[in-house]
């Protein structure tokens, strides 16, 4: 429910842009700023979970999400809307406080499964946000989407206040050590650099695909918001891959799962560049499902591997990883809309495949360098 708020505008960029005065090429900036806000939240908010009691931190962030949604729903200018979107992205990173938090509740041999379960929820939120937003807009307007999300977030906050367990960090590093260690971890742990870079490139391609997909569905296939919603709902099936990926990682198959995820994402994007112009809507939907499943598989396997590096620094490791992933991936929506406006579907499809191909080359280079099988 938290992460869904970052993606509610993704299928509504045309309607929102027309209402608040953004050009067609700049509508993608609404999603980009939300994700840049997420990158800022990962850098500043998520590391605090290694110092402060986690439940209190999550509840404060949820309150920030509610306030940001209220600002988005009432915005009448592009500036107010975009600032509120960025604040929304910052506060919604509470979801990534809860991923390492959940890993502390189970023994190491089950961490992959649990990370996969929570990440499956995150992906479900990402994917269900699109059909939810489209259906509500079809019935009312885009502002009703954010009012409904506000009501759901308030309910979520009440449930978390009642049921979320407390978790006190085992030690409390000072602010200087807390944030200074981020640079040290990035410098000294090549696994963080590799995993973050691979996933950042896949997420960049993922965002290019999903920002341009609604535009293509409307332009080429003539679908309205209800049809776009059904398409996005089909893509939500990719969330089922996350728990399976966690099980594979728990059984020592993380390296193979990573290779399949990275190479498969590149292949799926390439195929979409030919399937979509041919008018194959079913092929388009299958490609979306595959891309979602593959990108999230790499996410789960990566987080599971990274959490083994240090128990006391899991939130900081997660913060570094997610900051890089979202900091780079945030440019996907803007690139997707610009390339689609100039080159049609071939722009985001082949452009995204090119980005994923860089991840393939970096992954192959790591294998040739002889990294450990778990890495």
C-alpha positions in Angstrom: 0.0 0.0 0.0 2.9 2.4 0.7 4.9 1.8 -2.4 1.7 1.9 -4.6 1.4 5.6 -4.0 4.6 6.2 -6.0 3.1 4.7 -9.1 -0.5 5.9 -9.1 0.3 8.7 -11.6 2.1 6.4 -14.1 -0.9 5.5 -16.1 -2.5 9.0 -15.6 0.3 11.2 -16.9 -1.8 12.4 -19.9 -4.8 13.4 -17.8 -2.6 15.0 -15.1 -0.4 16.9 -17.5 -3.4 18.4 -19.3 -4.9 19.5 -16.0 -1.8 21.1 -14.4 -0.2 22.4 -17.5 2.7 20.0 -18.4 3.7 19.3 -22.0 3.4 15.8 -23.4 7.2 15.3 -23.3 7.4 16.5 -19.7 4.6 14.5 -18.2 7.0 11.7 -17.3 8.7 14.1 -14.8 5.8 13.5 -12.4 6.9 9.9 -11.9 10.6 10.7 -12.1 10.3 13.2 -9.3 8.5 10.8 -7.1 11.2 8.3 -7.6 14.0 10.8 -7.1 12.2 11.6 -3.8 12.4 7.9 -3.1 16.1 8.0 -3.7 16.4 10.8 -1.2 14.3 8.9 1.3 16.6 5.8 0.9 19.6 8.0 1.5 18.3 9.9 4.5 15.3 8.0 6.1 16.1 4.3 5.7 19.6 4.3 7.4 17.9 5.7 10.5 16.4 2.2 11.1 19.9 1.1 12.3 19.7 3.8 15.0 16.1 4.4 16.0 13.2 2.2 17.0 11.8 0.9 13.7 8.0 1.0 14.5 8.1 4.7 15.4 10.1 5.5 12.3 7.6 3.7 10.0 4.6 5.4 11.6 6.1 8.9 11.2 6.8 8.2 7.6 3.2 6.9 7.0 1.9 10.2 8.4 4.1 12.0 5.9 2.7 9.9 3.1 -0.9 10.9 4.1 0.0 14.6 4.1 1.7 14.3 0.7 -1.3 12.6 -0.8 -3.5 15.4 0.5 -1.2 17.9 -1.2 -1.2 16.0 -4.5 -5.0 15.6 -4.5 -5.6 19.3 -4.0 -2.8 20.7 -6.3 -3.9 23.1 -8.9 -0.4 24.0 -10.3 2.5 21.9 -11.7 4.9 23.2 -9.1 2.7 22.2 -6.1 2.0 18.8 -7.6 5.6 18.0 -8.4 6.9 19.1 -5.0 4.2 17.0 -3.3 5.1 14.0 -5.5 8.7 14.3 -4.4 7.7 14.5 -0.7 5.5 11.4 -1.3 8.5 9.5 -2.7 10.6 10.4 0.4 8.0 9.2 2.9 6.9 6.1 1.0 10.4 4.6 1.6 9.1 3.4 4.9 8.3 0.3 2.9 12.1 -0.3 2.7 12.5 0.1 6.4 10.2 -2.9 6.8 12.1 -5.2 4.4 15.3 -5.5 6.5 13.1 -5.3 9.6 11.3 -8.5 8.5 14.6 -10.3 7.9 15.4 -9.9 11.6 12.2 -11.9 12.6 13.4 -15.2 11.0 16.6 -17.4 11.0 19.1 -17.0 8.1 17.9 -20.1 6.2 14.4 -18.5 5.8 15.4 -14.9 5.0 15.2 -15.3 1.3 11.6 -16.6 1.5 10.6 -13.8 3.8 12.3 -11.1 1.8 10.6 -12.5 -1.3 7.2 -12.4 0.5 7.6 -8.7 1.5 9.0 -7.8 -1.9 6.1 -9.6 -3.5 3.9 -7.3 -1.6 5.9 -4.3 -2.8 5.7 -5.5 -6.4 2.0 -6.2 -6.0 1.6 -2.6 -4.8 3.5 -1.3 -7.8 1.5 -3.3 -10.3 -1.9 -3.0 -8.7 -1.5 0.8 -8.4 -1.8 1.1 -12.2 -5.1 -0.7 -12.7 -6.5 0.9 -9.5 -5.6 4.4 -10.7 -7.0 3.7 -14.2 -10.3 2.2 -12.9 -10.9 5.0 -10.4 -10.1 7.6 -13.1 -12.5 5.9 -15.5 -15.3 6.1 -12.9 -14.4 9.6 -11.6 -11.2 11.6 -12.2 -7.5 11.5 -11.4 -7.9 13.4 -8.2 -10.3 10.8 -6.8 -7.4 8.3 -7.1 -5.3 10.2 -4.6 -8.2 10.9 -2.3 -8.9 7.1 -2.2 -5.2 6.4 -1.6 -5.2 8.9 1.3 -8.1 7.1 2.9 -6.3 3.8 2.5 -3.1 5.2 3.9 -4.8 6.5 7.0 -6.4 3.1 7.6 -3.0 1.4 7.1 -1.4 3.8 9.6 -4.0 2.8 12.2 -3.4 -0.9 11.5 0.3 -0.5 11.8 0.0 1.4 15.0 -1.9 -1.5 16.5 -0.1 -4.5 15.0 3.5 -3.6 13.9 6.0 -5.0 16.4 8.7 -2.9 18.0 12.3 -3.4 16.9 15.2 -1.7 18.8 18.6 -1.8 17.0 21.2 -3.9 18.8 23.5 -0.9 18.9 23.0 2.8 18.2 25.6 4.4 16.0 25.9 8.1 16.2 24.8 10.3 13.3 28.4 10.8 12.1 29.1 7.0 12.1 25.6 6.2 10.7 25.9 8.3 7.6 29.7 8.2 7.3 29.5 4.5 7.1 27.4 4.6 3.9 30.5 5.8 2.0 32.7 3.2 3.7 30.3 0.3 2.9 30.0 1.4 -0.8 33.8 1.6 -1.0 34.7 -1.6 0.8 31.9 -4.0 -0.4 32.1 -4.8 -4.1 28.9 -6.9 -3.8 26.9 -3.8 -3.0 28.4 -1.9 -6.0 27.7 -4.9 -8.4 24.2 -5.7 -7.2 23.1 -2.1 -7.0 24.4 -1.3 -10.5 22.7 -4.4 -12.1 19.4 -3.7 -10.5 19.5 0.1 -11.2 19.9 -0.6 -15.0 17.1 -3.2 -15.0 14.9 -0.7 -13.0 15.7 2.1 -15.5 14.6 -0.2 -18.4 11.5 -1.3 -16.4 10.4 2.3 -15.8 10.9 3.2 -19.5 8.7 0.3 -20.5 5.9 0.9 -18.0 5.7 4.7 -18.6 5.5 4.3 -22.3 3.2 1.2 -22.2 -0.1 3.2 -21.3 0.7 5.7 -24.1 1.2 2.9 -26.6 -2.0 1.1 -25.4 -4.0 4.3 -26.0 -2.4 5.3 -29.3 -1.9 2.0 -31.1 -4.5 -0.3 -29.5 -7.2 2.4 -28.8 -7.6 1.4 -25.2 -9.3 3.7 -22.6 -8.4 3.8 -18.9 -10.4 0.7 -18.2 -8.6 -1.3 -20.9 -5.2 0.0 -19.7 -6.2 -1.0 -16.2 -6.9 -4.6 -17.3 -3.5 -4.7 -19.1 -1.7 -3.5 -15.9 -3.6 -6.0 -13.8 -2.3 -8.8 -16.0 1.2 -7.5 -15.4 0.7 -7.7 -11.7 1.1 -11.4 -11.9 4.8 -10.8 -11.9 4.6 -10.3 -8.1 4.2 -14.1 -7.8 7.9 -14.5 -8.9 9.3 -12.7 -5.8 8.5 -15.4 -3.2 9.8 -18.1 -5.7 13.0 -16.1 -6.2 13.5 -16.0 -2.4 13.2 -19.8 -2.2 15.8 -20.2 -5.0 18.2 -17.9 -3.2 17.7 -19.8 0.1 18.7 -23.0 -1.7 21.9 -21.6 -3.1 20.7 -20.8 -6.7 21.0 -17.0 -6.5 23.7 -16.8 -9.2 21.6 -18.7 -11.8 18.5 -16.7 -10.9 20.5 -13.5 -11.4 21.7 -14.5 -14.8 18.2 -15.6 -16.0 16.7 -12.3 -14.7 19.2 -10.0 -16.3 19.5 -11.7 -19.7 15.7 -12.4 -19.7 14.8 -8.8 -19.1 17.0 -7.7 -22.1 15.4 -10.4 -24.3 11.9 -9.5 -23.3 12.4 -5.8 -24.1 13.9 -6.7 -27.5 11.0 -8.9 -28.4 8.5 -6.2 -27.4 10.1 -3.9 -29.9 8.8 -6.3 -32.7 5.7 -7.8 -31.1 4.0 -4.5 -30.2 4.3 -2.8 -33.7 2.8 -6.0 -35.1 -0.3 -5.4 -33.1 0.0 -8.4 -30.9 -1.7 -7.3 -27.7 -1.5 -10.7 -26.0 2.3 -10.7 -26.7 2.5 -7.2 -25.2 0.9 -8.4 -22.0 3.1 -11.5 -21.8 6.2 -9.4 -22.2 5.0 -7.1 -19.5 4.4 -10.0 -17.2 7.9 -11.4 -17.9 9.7 -8.1 -17.4 8.0 -7.6 -14.0 8.8 -11.1 -12.9 12.4 -11.0 -14.0 13.2 -7.5 -12.6 11.7 -8.5 -9.2 13.6 -11.8 -9.2 16.9 -9.9 -9.4 15.7 -7.6 -6.6 14.9 -10.4 -4.2 18.1 -12.3 -4.9 20.2 -9.1 -4.5 18.7 -8.1 -1.2 19.0 -11.6 0.2 22.7 -11.7 -0.7 23.4 -8.2 0.7 21.7 -8.8 4.0 24.3 -11.5 4.7 27.1 -8.9 4.7 26.4 -7.3 8.1 23.5 -7.9 10.5 24.0 -4.5 12.4 24.1 -2.5 9.1 21.3 -4.1 7.1 19.2 -0.9 6.9 22.3 1.1 5.8 23.2 -1.5 3.2 19.6 -1.5 2.0 19.6 2.3 1.9 22.8 2.4 -0.3 21.4 -0.3 -2.6 17.9 1.3 -3.0 19.3 4.8 -3.4 21.4 3.7 -6.3 18.6 1.7 -7.8 16.0 4.5 -7.6 18.5 7.3 -8.3 19.3 5.8 -11.7 15.9 4.2 -12.3 14.1 7.5 -11.6 15.2 8.7 -15.1 13.2 5.9 -16.7 9.8 7.6 -16.8 11.2 10.8 -18.4 13.3 8.8 -20.9 10.3 6.6 -21.7 8.0 9.4 -22.5 10.6 11.4 -24.5 11.7 8.4 -26.6 8.1 7.4 -27.2 7.2 10.9 -28.3 10.0 10.9 -30.8 10.4 7.3 -32.0 7.1 5.6 -31.1 7.3 2.2 -29.3 10.7 1.4 -30.8 12.3 4.2 -28.7 11.5 2.9 -25.2 11.6 -0.8 -26.2 15.0 -0.8 -27.9 16.3 1.9 -25.6 15.3 -0.2 -22.6 16.8 -3.3 -24.2 20.1 -1.3 -24.7 20.1 -0.3 -21.0 19.5 -4.0 -19.9 22.2 -5.1 -22.3 24.7 -3.0 -20.3 23.6 -4.9 -17.2 24.2 -8.2 -19.1 27.7 -7.1 -20.1 28.5 -6.1 -16.5 27.1 -9.4 -15.2 29.2 -11.4 -17.7 32.3 -9.4 -16.7 31.7 -10.3 -13.1 31.4 -14.0 -14.0 34.6 -13.9 -16.0 36.3 -12.2 -13.0 35.4 -15.2 -10.9 33.1 -13.8 -8.2 31.7 -16.1 -5.6 28.7 -18.2 -6.7 26.4 -16.4 -4.2 27.4 -13.0 -5.6 
